[in-house]
Amino acid sequence: MTGKQKELRVRETYFKQVAREILLREGYQGLTINRVAEVTGFSRGTVYQFFGSKEELITALGIECRVRLLETVQKAARLPGRPRERMVAMGEMMAYYAKHDANDHRILKMIDSEAILDKVPESQQEQMKQHDTQIFNTLLGIVKDAIAVGDLVLQGGSTPQSLTFAFWAMVDGCLVAIMGSAPLKEAKIHDPMGEIVRNGHYLMDGYGWRPLSTECDYVKTARRVRALLAGEPVEERKWAVAGERR
């Protein structure tokens, strides 16, 4: 990039950084182009050169959140092991995301709840849809891999897409519950993502997805994923083998 392009990129990043802080602190109504201009010391016109409306600005933040979520999902999908182990890794990755990137999820849900996408250019809408599609297809790829190697046989009209949707709905619903008004404390749900992982195993066992939870120590698989996320060394023999409890 030229020096001018770099300067514009830095300025755009600065506007988004400030907008994110305002949005998380003051909410949707508190974020305006005027507010961003006031905090940054730039004129309204300068901010409008980058973002035509506050909805465009919020969606730009949402796109960044979607990129980070996609990177998390794809990282889990690339881990070595049987397809079910990779799905377990996916659950652990999402639990990590829910804990460490809660503000990202808050922004994404804010976009949905305020119907912001209906007010932004089609190009931004398409970017959000593309990232969602990539996330879904990454999950779908794990399910299809399980079918291809014979670990999973779908019956009764089930399709790879319908099973993938079930996983998507479980995780997304859990994240909404965490951010929303679900009575988790009253229900004594201290680890909602852990509950989703546990029920995910019930779902996979019900489908006969091997290795079953009785055939593999997935607790150790989860620990290895957490160690990787924490940057800790992981033993050389990383993943379990079908039929072997370790």
C-alpha positions in Angstrom: 0.0 0.0 0.0 1.0 3.6 -0.5 1.6 5.9 2.4 -1.8 7.5 1.9 -3.5 4.1 1.8 -1.8 3.1 5.0 -2.9 6.3 6.6 -6.5 5.7 5.6 -6.3 2.1 6.9 -5.0 3.3 10.3 -7.7 5.9 10.5 -10.5 3.4 9.7 -9.1 1.0 12.3 -9.1 3.8 14.8 -12.7 4.7 14.1 -13.8 1.1 14.5 -11.9 0.7 17.7 -13.5 3.7 19.2 -16.9 2.7 17.9 -16.6 -0.7 19.4 -15.8 0.8 22.8 -18.8 3.1 22.7 -21.1 0.3 21.5 -20.1 -2.0 24.3 -20.3 0.7 26.9 -23.3 2.7 25.8 -25.2 0.3 23.6 -26.8 0.7 20.1 -28.6 4.0 20.9 -25.4 5.5 22.4 -23.3 4.9 19.2 -23.6 7.6 16.6 -21.4 9.1 13.9 -21.3 12.3 15.9 -20.2 10.4 19.0 -17.3 8.8 17.2 -16.3 12.1 15.7 -16.4 13.7 19.2 -14.3 11.0 20.8 -11.7 10.8 18.0 -11.4 14.5 17.5 -12.2 14.2 13.7 -15.0 15.9 11.9 -18.3 14.1 11.2 -17.5 14.5 7.5 -14.2 12.6 7.9 -16.0 9.7 9.7 -18.7 9.6 7.0 -15.9 9.2 4.4 -15.4 5.7 5.8 -18.9 4.8 7.0 -22.2 6.1 5.5 -24.2 5.4 8.6 -23.8 4.0 12.1 -25.4 0.8 10.8 -22.5 0.4 8.3 -20.0 1.0 11.1 -21.6 -1.6 13.4 -21.8 -4.1 10.6 -18.1 -3.5 9.9 -17.5 -4.4 13.5 -19.7 -7.5 13.0 -17.7 -8.6 10.0 -14.5 -8.5 12.1 -16.2 -10.6 14.8 -17.4 -13.1 12.2 -13.8 -13.4 10.8 -12.5 -14.2 14.3 -15.3 -16.7 14.9 -14.5 -18.4 11.5 -10.8 -18.6 12.4 -11.8 -20.3 15.6 -14.0 -22.8 13.9 -11.5 -23.6 11.1 -8.7 -24.1 13.7 -10.8 -26.8 15.4 -11.6 -28.5 12.1 -7.9 -28.7 11.2 -6.9 -30.5 14.4 -5.8 -34.1 13.8 -8.0 -37.0 14.8 -11.2 -38.9 13.9 -14.1 -36.7 12.8 -15.9 -37.0 16.1 -12.8 -35.9 18.0 -12.7 -32.8 15.7 -16.4 -32.1 16.5 -15.4 -32.3 20.2 -12.6 -29.9 19.5 -15.2 -27.7 17.9 -17.2 -27.7 21.0 -14.2 -26.8 23.2 -13.2 -24.0 20.8 -16.7 -22.6 20.9 -16.7 -22.7 24.7 -13.4 -20.8 24.6 -14.9 -18.3 22.2 -17.9 -17.8 24.5 -15.7 -17.1 27.5 -12.9 -15.0 25.9 -14.7 -13.3 23.0 -18.1 -12.6 24.7 -18.1 -9.0 23.5 -17.8 -10.3 19.9 -20.9 -12.4 20.4 -22.7 -9.5 22.0 -22.0 -7.3 19.0 -23.2 -10.0 16.6 -26.4 -10.5 18.5 -26.9 -6.8 18.7 -26.8 -6.7 14.9 -29.4 -9.4 14.7 -31.7 -7.9 17.3 -31.7 -4.4 15.9 -32.2 -5.6 12.3 -29.2 -3.6 11.3 -28.3 -5.7 8.3 -31.5 -4.4 6.6 -30.1 -0.9 6.6 -26.6 -1.5 5.2 -25.3 -1.9 1.7 -25.8 -5.3 0.0 -22.0 -5.8 -0.1 -21.8 -5.9 3.7 -24.9 -8.1 3.9 -23.2 -10.5 1.6 -20.0 -10.5 3.6 -21.9 -11.5 6.7 -23.8 -14.3 4.9 -20.5 -15.6 3.4 -18.9 -15.9 6.8 -22.0 -17.7 8.2 -22.0 -20.1 5.2 -18.3 -20.8 5.7 -18.8 -21.6 9.4 -21.8 -23.9 8.5 -19.8 -25.6 5.7 -16.9 -26.2 8.1 -19.2 -28.1 10.5 -20.8 -29.9 7.6 -17.4 -31.0 6.4 -16.7 -32.8 9.7 -20.1 -34.6 9.5 -19.4 -35.6 5.9 -15.9 -36.9 6.8 -17.5 -39.1 9.5 -19.8 -40.6 6.9 -17.0 -41.1 4.4 -14.9 -43.1 6.8 -17.8 -45.1 8.1 -17.9 -43.6 11.6 -21.5 -42.3 11.0 -24.4 -43.8 9.1 -27.4 -41.6 8.9 -30.9 -43.2 8.8 -34.5 -42.3 8.9 -34.3 -39.4 6.4 -31.5 -37.6 8.3 -29.1 -35.7 6.1 -25.6 -34.2 6.8 -27.2 -30.8 6.6 -29.9 -31.5 9.2 -27.4 -32.9 11.7 -25.1 -29.9 11.1 -28.1 -27.6 11.7 -28.8 -29.4 15.0 -25.2 -28.7 16.2 -25.4 -25.1 15.0 -28.7 -24.5 16.8 -27.5 -26.0 20.0 -24.4 -23.9 20.2 -26.0 -20.7 18.9 -28.9 -21.1 21.3 -26.6 -21.6 24.2 -24.7 -18.4 23.3 -27.9 -16.5 23.1 -29.0 -17.9 26.5 -25.7 -16.8 28.1 -26.1 -13.3 26.7 -29.8 -13.2 27.3 -32.2 -13.6 30.2 -32.1 -17.4 30.6 -32.3 -18.2 34.4 -29.0 -20.0 34.4 -28.3 -19.2 38.1 -31.7 -20.2 39.2 -31.5 -23.5 37.2 -28.0 -24.1 38.7 -26.4 -24.2 35.3 -22.9 -23.1 36.2 -21.2 -24.1 32.9 -23.8 -23.7 30.0 -21.3 -24.5 27.3 -20.2 -27.6 29.2 -23.8 -28.7 29.2 -24.0 -28.2 25.4 -20.9 -30.3 24.9 -22.3 -33.0 27.2 -25.6 -33.1 25.3 -23.7 -33.0 22.1 -22.3 -36.3 23.0 -25.8 -37.7 23.8 -26.8 -36.5 20.3 -23.8 -38.1 18.6 -24.2 -41.4 20.5 -27.9 -41.4 19.5 -26.8 -41.2 15.9 -24.3 -44.0 16.5 -21.4 -41.7 15.6 -18.3 -43.7 16.4 -16.2 -43.9 18.5 -19.1 -43.8 21.0 -18.6 -42.0 24.3 -18.2 -45.5 25.8 -15.4 -46.3 23.4 -13.2 -43.2 23.7 -12.1 -41.0 26.6 -13.3 -37.7 25.1 -12.5 -35.9 28.4 -8.8 -36.3 27.6 -9.5 -35.1 24.0 -11.1 -32.0 25.5 -8.2 -31.4 27.8 -5.7 -31.6 24.9 -7.8 -29.0 23.0 -7.7 -26.7 26.1 -4.0 -27.1 26.4 -3.6 -26.2 22.8 -5.7 -23.1 23.3 -3.7 -22.1 26.3 -0.4 -22.6 24.4 0.7 -25.4 26.6 2.7 -28.4 25.3 0.7 -31.4 24.3 1.9 -35.0 24.5 3.1 -36.4 21.2 0.3 -39.0 20.9 -2.5 -36.4 20.8 -5.7 -38.1 19.9 -7.5 -41.3 20.9 -8.1 -44.2 18.6 -11.5 -45.8 17.9 -12.2 -48.6 20.5 -9.4 -47.5 22.8 -10.0 -45.8 26.1 -7.0 -43.6 27.1 
